[in-house]
Amino acid sequence: MSQLQGQLQGQLQGKVAFITGGGSGIGRGIAERLARDGADVFVTDIDLAGAEHTVDLVTQLGRRAGACKANVAAPLQLEQAVAECVAKFGRLDIAVANAGIGRGASVLEMTLKDWQDQLDVNLTGVFLTVQAAARQMVRLGNGGRIVCISSLAAETTGAGIWSYSATKAGVRIMVRGWAQELGPAGITVNAIGPGVIDTPLAAGLAGEREGVIRKSLEQRTPVGRVGRPEDIAGLVSFLTGPDGAFMSGSYVIMDGGLRDARASWDPDPKALEEIQRIMARGEARRAAQQALLDERD
Ligand SMILES: NC(=O)c1ccc[n+]([C@@H]2O[C@H](COP(=O)([O-])OP(=O)(O)OC[C@H]3O[C@@H](n4cnc5c(N)ncnc54)[C@H](O)[C@@H]3O)[C@@H](O)[C@H]2O)c1
């Protein structure tokens, strides 16, 4: 196919993408973007309803899609999910290790369970995703592109977020070793470090639309707005498309310039009410998610 034909049909026409945590936020944004680029998409999540909703969005874009419930912290579930993707579509070109959780707490209060869960999902889950996907890619012999979602928190940290940072810094460094190992098989591996992106996971940092937390964040961020899943999806599109072919072992921050912005803000008394609302919603979501996360057989 000529390059022009490829562009007209979408740069990922005929490719198959596997995405973990594709039932919400950034993962869903990536699924939609890669579908717009022409790829067929397979999403996994512990939240099957969320993953199925993403499938609907992808099929509405005219691409083939599949979903299954799989916990990235459960090796067998993940291996079966990747195998199901390959069985359904007959190939695997792109893998995005996106699923992640946040279990912030002070060092005085962090429980061993929260510490371990966060490691299991954010670090072991990324390793297992890359291992299962790369094994299939090597077996199929067509090369591949792997993108791991790290975080700006791999590079900056602070009170309450240090344990999350540890997992994301692990991802940031692991991709460099994997790029060395998988390069000869024609597979690139890169990490993305998103800043604050407006998703349920980051509700406490992004605040509510029109709320005081959001306004403060917008004022502190050089580009003047919160990040959106489609911002990160655009970078994944670059890394998995023809223009990203020479990139491997990299960690790319996409944060609107927030890394070097003023770190703290003067809390507005109105923020307290907003924080309480967000925390109540966050607690409810976390309780539902925890039950699914504990299913590992
Ligand atoms: N939103 C941000 O500001 C931000 C910033 C930096 C990095 N990130 C990272 O981006 C990734 C996506 O986060 P998001 O903001 O879209 O969050 P999100 O909570 O909206 O989506 C994450 C999805 O992953 C799923 N998931 C959680 N644990 C899982 C598991 N064990 N197995 C399978 N699926 C699981 C959830 O059910 C959910 O659908 C995460 O790795 C997160 O750490 C997010």
The ligand as an SDF file (V2000), in Angstrom:
LIG
                    3D

 44 48  0  0  0  0  0  0  0  0999 V2000
   -5.6750   10.6270   35.0280 N   0  0  0  0  0  0  0  0  0  0  0  0
   -4.4630   11.0930   35.2820 C   0  0  0  0  0  0  0  0  0  0  0  0
   -4.2810   12.2770   35.6330 O   0  0  0  0  0  0  0  0  0  0  0  0
   -3.2560   10.2130   35.1230 C   0  0  0  0  0  0  0  0  0  0  0  0
   -2.0060   10.8180   35.2120 C   0  0  0  0  0  0  0  0  0  0  0  0
   -0.8760   10.0300   35.0490 C   0  0  0  0  0  0  0  0  0  0  0  0
   -0.9890    8.6840   34.7920 C   0  0  0  0  0  0  0  0  0  0  0  0
   -2.2270    8.1320   34.7270 N   0  0  0  0  0  0  0  0  0  0  0  0
   -2.2930    6.6890   34.4620 C   0  0  0  0  0  0  0  0  0  0  0  0
   -3.1160    6.4750   33.3300 O   0  0  0  0  0  0  0  0  0  0  0  0
   -3.6800    5.1590   33.4000 C   0  0  0  0  0  0  0  0  0  0  0  0
   -5.1830    5.2370   33.1730 C   0  0  0  0  0  0  0  0  0  0  0  0
   -5.7530    5.9730   34.2300 O   0  0  0  0  0  0  0  0  0  0  0  0
   -7.1220    6.8110   34.1190 P   0  0  0  0  0  0  0  0  0  0  0  0
   -6.8230    8.1520   34.6380 O   0  0  0  0  0  0  0  0  0  0  0  0
   -7.7120    6.6340   32.7920 O   0  0  0  0  0  0  0  0  0  0  0  0
   -7.9680    6.0470   35.2440 O   0  0  0  0  0  0  0  0  0  0  0  0
   -9.4290    5.4090   35.2330 P   0  0  0  0  0  0  0  0  0  0  0  0
   -9.6430    4.9610   36.6280 O   0  0  0  0  0  0  0  0  0  0  0  0
  -10.3990    6.3270   34.5860 O   0  0  0  0  0  0  0  0  0  0  0  0
   -9.2560    4.1460   34.2750 O   0  0  0  0  0  0  0  0  0  0  0  0
   -8.4690    3.0420   34.6410 C   0  0  0  0  0  0  0  0  0  0  0  0
   -9.1540    1.7730   34.1950 C   0  0  0  0  0  0  0  0  0  0  0  0
   -8.3080    0.6870   34.5940 O   0  0  0  0  0  0  0  0  0  0  0  0
   -9.1380   -0.3230   35.1390 C   0  0  0  0  0  0  0  0  0  0  0  0
   -8.3740   -1.1480   36.0630 N   0  0  0  0  0  0  0  0  0  0  0  0
   -7.9780   -0.8560   37.3200 C   0  0  0  0  0  0  0  0  0  0  0  0
   -7.3310   -1.8850   37.8690 N   0  0  0  0  0  0  0  0  0  0  0  0
   -7.3090   -2.8590   36.9210 C   0  0  0  0  0  0  0  0  0  0  0  0
   -6.7870   -4.1790   36.9020 C   0  0  0  0  0  0  0  0  0  0  0  0
   -6.1740   -4.7020   37.9800 N   0  0  0  0  0  0  0  0  0  0  0  0
   -6.9270   -4.8980   35.7720 N   0  0  0  0  0  0  0  0  0  0  0  0
   -7.5870   -4.3840   34.6990 C   0  0  0  0  0  0  0  0  0  0  0  0
   -8.1170   -3.1570   34.6790 N   0  0  0  0  0  0  0  0  0  0  0  0
   -7.9780   -2.4020   35.7770 C   0  0  0  0  0  0  0  0  0  0  0  0
  -10.2720    0.4080   35.8110 C   0  0  0  0  0  0  0  0  0  0  0  0
  -11.4130   -0.4230   36.0150 O   0  0  0  0  0  0  0  0  0  0  0  0
  -10.5200    1.5440   34.8540 C   0  0  0  0  0  0  0  0  0  0  0  0
  -11.4780    1.2010   33.8780 O   0  0  0  0  0  0  0  0  0  0  0  0
   -3.2840    4.6070   34.7660 C   0  0  0  0  0  0  0  0  0  0  0  0
   -2.1520    3.7850   34.6360 O   0  0  0  0  0  0  0  0  0  0  0  0
   -2.9260    5.8460   35.5500 C   0  0  0  0  0  0  0  0  0  0  0  0
   -2.0330    5.5870   36.6070 O   0  0  0  0  0  0  0  0  0  0  0  0
   -3.3700    8.8470   34.8770 C   0  0  0  0  0  0  0  0  0  0  0  0
  1  2  1  0
  2  3  2  0
  2  4  1  0
  4  5  1  0
  4 44  2  0
  5  6  2  0
  6  7  1  0
  7  8  2  0
  8  9  1  0
  8 44  1  0
  9 10  1  0
  9 42  1  0
 10 11  1  0
 11 12  1  0
 11 40  1  0
 12 13  1  0
 13 14  1  0
 14 15  2  0
 14 16  1  0
 14 17  1  0
 17 18  1  0
 18 19  2  0
 18 20  1  0
 18 21  1  0
 21 22  1  0
 22 23  1  0
 23 24  1  0
 23 38  1  0
 24 25  1  0
 25 26  1  0
 25 36  1  0
 26 27  1  0
 26 35  1  0
 27 28  2  0
 28 29  1  0
 29 30  1  0
 29 35  2  0
 30 31  1  0
 30 32  2  0
 32 33  1  0
 33 34  2  0
 34 35  1  0
 36 37  1  0
 36 38  1  0
 38 39  1  0
 40 41  1  0
 40 42  1  0
 42 43  1  0
M  CHG  2   8   1  16  -1
M  END
$$$$
